[in-house]
Amino acid sequence: MSKPRASEAGAALALLLVGVSLGLAAFDGTSLETPRLSLSSGPLAIPAAELGCNRAGGRAPLADGALRLYANRTLSHRIELPGSARVPLQLVARGSAVDGIGPYVELHVDGRRVEGFHVPSESWSVYRIPVELPRGEHLVEWSFVNDATSYPEARDLDVLLVTVGSPAVHPAHLFRWQAPCRVDPARLAFRDYGQPGTGGFRLWNGGSIGDDVVVTTPGRHAVRLQLRAGSAGTLHFAVDGLPTQRFELVAGEQQVVAAVELAAGLRRLEWRYQTERRAAEADHDLLIESVSIGEPATVARSRGALPLAHDRVAVDGADVELRSSGTQDGRSWALWSNGHLIQSLSQLAERPWLLRLSARADLCRGRGPRLLVSHDADQLARLPIDSTVTRDFVVPLPATTGRHRLALVYDDDLRVPGECDRNLYVERLAFEPVTPEGPDAPDS
């Protein structure tokens, strides 16, 4: 057998090196190829494992799709913009320090250095850099540049994901969606003592379900669950392991809305179901049909007229312009006796609107409060608020411009000493413009 020529040997060596390189890339969970993504359909969240990398080695996959860089490396992706825009680029990362100094990351766009920053925290944090970009395709690169080791310390950078033009809150384990995110509960990361069922995820007594969410804009955020309970029970909601809200469920179809203050970073949301029914009884299960993360309504903080122009706007019950005797209960306004809430509206566009009223009640003698809704002198609806968990009630509003007065009147209070007390809790008033296809805002 003749010896191979030098060129053949070189080609074989090159193929071997390419094979080793690709093997390393597959082993550490990332590709060397830079992905191309488009913003034409909305914001993007890109898991670290899907980002390109400038070199093989120097990185290792972690749980939950995260990636650890233990050598200087550059993670990259390409984005295509349909038009010029100011785009927020965000890195969800954490780091370990050497001599008190954490990882240093530089952001480059199209080969130009935009900004550098330290990652001092050992917990997941969000690093946000807005960038003005013209229409077209752009190369985005995140470079870890100060790797160091001083036994027993090692400076490493952990990356969970990159977001581009991202909404304020989104699940950490689900990607490429538009806010608000309606999630199939069976896709949530944490599910205990339950199983997928027809139309959702079925929790048994003592079962729990939840996921991590990335919060890029701190503040009050809402998480809405659509569910069907087989019997009365209690749903406990916790953030980062700390109980925050509790919902008393009734048998049948209903919604619960958890509105909480969330700090920026990675937050864990969890719901746990409890009922007095015995585990052997099949009809006590709780079917969670959908989870919606990222409520789109903005909260008006002024005490004046709400402007109704083109976009959805909302006001908490505790922030409504005029309120009769009652008390604040979280973001709700609680009416313990007959009373009213009045809100001025400034309708700037001649188009129909919907009032989406979120409310719940304490029942007495099997009935909840009756709520009368009027627009100026016209009574629009008589709403029976018969649920002890927050539900939405939709009322069409007249399509007339100008300043108007919306009144909510509670007029059938009942208290039976030692037995029951009927009370009304108005949580939120949301106003949604109506198009020929339906409300602009997503269905809740």
N, C-alpha and C positions, 0 to 999 in steps of 0.2 A: 504494500500500500504506500503510495507516495505521500510525502509531507504536504500539508496545505501551504499555499503561497502566503506571503506576509499580509497581502490585502484581505485574503479569506480569513486568516487568523484574526486580523483587526476587526473584520465585520462580525465574526463570531463573538469576540470579546465585547464589542459594542452591544450586540443582542443580549448577551449575558447581563451586562450592566443595566440595560433597559429593563430586563426581566426582574432583576434584583430591585431596581428602583420602583417598578410598579408593584412588586410584592410588598415592599416597605409601605408604600402609599396605602395599599389595601389593608395592611396590618394595623396602621395607626388610625384608620377610620376616616381619612380624608383623601380627596383627589388632588392631583397636581394641576388639573384643568380648572380654569376660572369659569364659573357658571355665568350665563347671560340671562338676565331677568328683565321684565318689562313692568313699568309702573302704570301702563295704560289702563289696567283694571283695578287699580287701587294700591294701598300700602302693602308692603311685603315684610315678612319675618323669615329670616334664613338661618337654619340651624348651623352650628359651627361645623358639623361633619359634612355639610354640603358645600362649604367654602373651598376655593382653590388654595394651594399653598406653593410657595416659591421653591421649596426643597423638600425632599423626602427625609424621614427621620425627624427627631427632635420634638415629637408630639405623640400623645397617646389619648385614646378615647376614654371618657369618663361616663358615669351613669347619666341618664336623662339626656343623652345626645350631646353633652358638653365635650370640650376638647382641651387638653392640657398641653401648653407649649413649655417645654423644659430646655429649649435652646432658642436663640434668636431666629424668628421665622416671620414671614409675611402671609397673612390670610387675605384673599381677594375675591371680588365678584364684580361683574359688569352690570350696569343698569341702563335701561333705555327710557328716556323721558319723551313723552309726546309733545311737550312744550317747555319753555323756560320756566323755572320755578325755584323757590327757596325750599330745599329738601332737607329735613332733619335726618342725619345719619346717626345711628345709635348703636353702641357696643354694650352688651350685657356681659360683664366680666367680674372676676375677683382675682386676687393675687396673694402671693406669699413673699415676705420681705427677707432681705439680707442686710444686716447692720441697720435695721430700721427703715430701709428704703425698699419700696415696692416696685413692681414692674413699670416701665415707661413705654407708652404706646404712641406711635406717630401715625397720623392719618394723611394719606396721599390720595389725591384725585387727579387722574390723568397725568401722573408723574410729578405733580406739584404738591409740595408739603402744605397742608392746610393748618394743622394744629398738632401739638403734642400734649400729653397729659399723663400723670401718675395714676396708678390703680392701687390705692393704699389699703383698701378694705379686703378682709378675708371672707366677707359675705358678698353675695351677688348684688351688684350695683349697676346703675345705668349711666353711661357716659354719652352725652348728647352734643352733637356738633352740627348746627345748621350750615348748609353750604348753598350758595347761589350757583345754579347750573343751567346752561343753555340746553335747548332741545338736542336730542341725539343720544348716542351711546357714550358711557363714561366708565372708566376703570377706577374702582375704589379699592384701596389697599390699607390694611391695618397691620402695622409692623411692631413687633416686640423687639426692642433694641438694646436692652441692658441686662441680659441674662447673667447670672453670677451664682457661684456656689462657695460657701464658707462653712464647712462641716461644723455642726449638723444642719445648717440652714441652706436652703436652696430657693432662689428667686424664680418662681414659675408664674405663668399667666394662664388662667383658666377662662375660656370663652364659651358662653352658653349659646348665644345667637347674635346676629346683627339684624337691626330693623332699618327699613328705608321708608320714610314718609309714614311712620307707624302711628296707629291710634294710641290713645292714652293707656289702655289696658288690653292685654291679650294673653291667651294661654301660652305657657312656656313650651308645651309639647305639641302644639298644633300650628301649622304654618300655612302661609299664603291664603289669607282670607281678608274680608273687609268688615269693619266694625259697623254695627254691633255683631259680635260673633255668636251665632246660634250653633250650639255644640250638641252632637249626639252624646248623651250621658255615657254610653258604652265606650266612648273614646277618651273619657277622662282617665287620668293616670292612676288615681287611687280609688279602688273599689273593694269594699270589704263586706262580707256576709250578705251577698245578693247575687243576682245573675241577670244577664241580658234577657229581656222579655219582649213580647210583641208590642211594638210602639215605644220602647224605651228601655230603661234599666230598672229592674225590680229589686227594691231593698226589703229585707226581712227585719223583724224587730231587733234593734241593736246594730243594724248595718250602717255603713257610712260610705260616702262618695266624695271625691274632691280632686283638686289639681292645683299645681302652682300656676300663678299668673305673673307676668312681667308688667310692672307698673312704671311707665315712663313719665307720666304726669301725676304727681302726688295730689291728693284731694279726695273729695267724696265721689265714690263710684257705686254703681248699682249692678247687682247680679240677680237676674230674674229666673225663677224655676217654674216651669209648667208641669203640673203633676196631678195624679189621681190617687187618692187615698181609699183603701178598702174599708177603713174604720177611723174613728177619731184617734189622734196621736199627737206627738210633739216632734218638731224638727228643730234641731239645734244647729246654729251656724257659728263657726269659729274661724278666726284669722290667725295664722301662725301659732295654732294650738290654744289660743285664748278665746273663750266663749264671748260672743258679741251680741247675738240676737237669738230669740227663741220664738217659734211660731206654733200656735195651737191649730192643728189641722182638723177639718171636718171630713166626713166621708164624702167622696165624690171628686169632681174636677175642680181645680183651683190653681191660683198663682200665688207665689210668695216672692217678695222683693226684699233683698238684703241691701241696704244702703249704708256703706261704711267708709270711714276715712282710711285711705291706704297710703302708706309712705312709699317713696320710689324704691325700686329694686324688685327682688323676687319674693312674693308673698304666697303663702299656702292657704287656700280656701277649702273648708271641709264642712259637710253637712252630715249629721247623725240623726237617725230616726229611732223613736221609741214609742211603744204603744203598750197599753195594759192587756191587750189580747195575748193569749197563749201562743207560743211558737207553732203548736200543732194545728192551729186554725189557719186555713189557707187564705181566707178573704181579708186578712188584716194587712197584707203587703202594701207598700207604697211604690207606685210606678212613677218614676221621674221621666217625663217625656222629652223635655228639652231644657237646656241651660243657655241663657243669653248673657254674655259678658260684654260690658261696655255700653251702658245706657247712653243714647245719643243726646238726650235733652240737656240743655244748659239751664242753670239755676239763676233766676233773676234775684239780685240782692237788694235792689232799690225798692222803696215803699211806694213808688208812683205807678202810673199807667204802664202796662206791658205793651210794647210795640209789636203788632202782628203785621209783618211785611212779607217775607218769602220763606223763612226758615222756621223750624219747630222751636218753640221756646217754652219754658216751664218755670213754675215757682213752687217752692215748698209750702205746705200748709202753714208752717210757723212763720213764713215770710209774706203771706197774703196781706194786701194793703190795709184792710179793715177787718178786725176780728172781735166778736162779742166775748163775753166772759168765758174763760177757759184756761188752759195751760198748755205749755209746750211739752210735747212727748217725742223726744228725738227731733226729727225734722217735721213731725206732724203737729197739727193743732187739735187738741182734744176738747170737745164740748161735752161737759158733764150735765148740762141742762139745755133747754131750748135756746137756740142762738143762731148766729149767722156768720158767714164769711163773705166779704165783698171785695172784688178786684176790678179796677178800672182797666179798660182795654183801649188801645189806639189802633184801629184797623186801618192800615195804610194802603192795602191793596183790596180791590173789589173782587174777592174770591171766597168760596166757602171754606170754613174752618171746622175742625172737630175739637171739642173739649174732651180730653181723656183724664178722667178724675180717678185718682187712686185713693181708696178709703177702706176702712174696716170698722168693726163695731163690737161693743159688748151687748149681748142679747138679754132681753128680759121677757119672760112669759113666751118664749119661743120666737120672738120677733126682734129685729133690729130697728134702727132709726129710719124714718122716712125723710128723704132729702129733696127739697124743691129747688129746681134750677131755673133761674130767670135771666133774660137778656133785656136790659132796660125794663119796659112794662110787660114784656111777653114771657109767659111761663113756658119753658121748653120741655121740662121733664119732671116726673115724680119718681125718684129712685129709691127702691127698698135696699138698704145696706144691711144685708142679713148674713154677712160672713165675718168671722173673727180673725181671718187672715186677710191681708191686703189684696183687693181685687180692683180691676180697672172697669170703669163705667164710661161709655162713650156717648156724647151728646152732640149732635150737629148744631153749629152756630150760624146765624144769618150772614149772608155775604154782603154786608153793608159797611162802607168806609166811615171814618169818623171816630169820635170818642164814645164809648159805651160802658155800661155798668153791668157786670156779671155778679149775680147774688146767689149764694147757696144758703138755704134756710132749713134748719132742723127744728121741727115743730111738734114732735110727739114723744117727748121725754117721758120715761116711766121709771119709778123707783119703788120697789117693794122691800121695806126694811127686813133685813135678815134673809132675803131670798135672792133678789137680783137688782141690777141697776143698768139701765140702757144708756150707753154712751156712744159718741161718734168720734172717730179719728180721721181727719182729712190729711192725707200724707202729701199729695202733690196734685197740682193742676197743670196739665201739659196741653199746649195748643198746637195742632198739626194742620198745615195747609193741605187742601184736597186738590188733587189733579184729576183729569179724566180717568186715569187708571186707578185712582185711590189715594190715600194719604201719602204724602212724601216720605214721612218717617217710616222706618221698618215696622212690621207688625210686632206687637209685644205679646 
